[in-house]
Amino acid sequence: MENERKMMIFCLLLAALCSPVLTGEWTATVPKNLDALVTSCVVIPCSFTQAKERLPHSRLRGIWHRPASRDDCIYHEDKTQIVENFRGRTELLGNLGDGNCTLLMTEIKDHDDGPFCFRIELVPTGTETSKIEKFSFVNDCVRFKMITEPPKPTLIHLKTAVQGRSYTITCSVRHTCPSHVPKLTWSRGTADDINELHREIHGGFWEVQSTLIVIPEEKDDHTDITCTAKFNGLRTSTEKMTLYIKRKENYNHIIIPAVVGIGTAVIFGGLCIFMMKKYKNRIAELQNQEGSMWNRLSRLSRRRV
Ligand SMILES: *[C@@H]1O[C@H](CO)[C@@H](O)[C@H](O)[C@H]1NC(C)=O
């Protein structure tokens, strides 16, 4: 029963996935918006599903153009078809045969805000002189939000460090050019103390993260540590933090006097008990003698009266 239901859900999912292919539709997926850092680069993630049979890269022609005109190409495999402003600045990173139409754009200028749209064409084989089938995905266009100042890295760390104990600082920065990842560098530490992570956050937005582990000493108190992000195109941004070192917890100033005090008391007390025991008999003797002497004296005095 449970299995049948699972099977049914699976079939429905499969049908949903296959439907664009079965109905002969071509679909492309492109993010609507991306940030673009002026002078740097942007990778536009793009994927498409083919209608009928899977065609190899050589049978497909991927074109990126501005929506105003299909001839306003910003990428074409025939470079002469590309408008001058974009010539030499665009590169198709994806393999069309895998349904990947990812585009790289370099040396971003402040007026490169788009929209940019993807279109695919079937390349006729030598014998086929008939019409070229064209598919256009003009509804799937990307628009750039132009960033003129490189974003500052973000630093995450605990407020205070403890002397002699490892202390972790994380520096991260967002970007949209995974083919040329921004380089994060620290003002101290060696490669052994640094760990780097690169991940996609969502549709075309990426984050590079660097973690530094330091073992602070007393002399590092109130010193600065900086993290610098160097973007493709050589723009940089920096963020810094100040180390506040807490001394290692040390109770010697309480423990030593306490031990000395208790030790002295024990020795002194022991000595007293020892002396008391040793001279106990002698004291008792003296007391007895004193007693008898007193008795004698008092008897004598009574006689006189
Ligand atoms: C498309 O190609 C790019 C560049 O090679 C690659 O980084 C990306 O992972 C590919 N996308 C998919 C969905 O395979």
The ligand as an SDF file (V2000), in Angstrom:
LIG
                    3D

 14 14  0  0  0  0  0  0  0  0999 V2000
   27.5910   24.8460  -16.5210 C   0  0  0  0  0  0  0  0  0  0  0  0
   28.9410   25.1060  -16.8700 O   0  0  0  0  0  0  0  0  0  0  0  0
   29.6660   25.8650  -15.9340 C   0  0  0  0  0  0  0  0  0  0  0  0
   31.0320   26.1800  -16.5290 C   0  0  0  0  0  0  0  0  0  0  0  0
   31.6900   25.0360  -16.9550 O   0  0  0  0  0  0  0  0  0  0  0  0
   29.7480   25.0580  -14.6380 C   0  0  0  0  0  0  0  0  0  0  0  0
   30.4830   25.7810  -13.6750 O   0  0  0  0  0  0  0  0  0  0  0  0
   28.3680   24.7780  -14.1280 C   0  0  0  0  0  0  0  0  0  0  0  0
   28.4360   23.9740  -12.9840 O   0  0  0  0  0  0  0  0  0  0  0  0
   27.5220   24.0850  -15.2130 C   0  0  0  0  0  0  0  0  0  0  0  0
   26.1440   24.0080  -14.7480 N   0  0  0  0  0  0  0  0  0  0  0  0
   25.4880   22.8650  -14.6330 C   0  0  0  0  0  0  0  0  0  0  0  0
   24.0790   22.9660  -14.1600 C   0  0  0  0  0  0  0  0  0  0  0  0
   26.0180   21.7960  -14.8820 O   0  0  0  0  0  0  0  0  0  0  0  0
  1  2  1  0
  1 10  1  0
  2  3  1  0
  3  4  1  0
  3  6  1  0
  4  5  1  0
  6  7  1  0
  6  8  1  0
  8  9  1  0
  8 10  1  0
 10 11  1  0
 11 12  1  0
 12 13  1  0
 12 14  2  0
M  END
$$$$
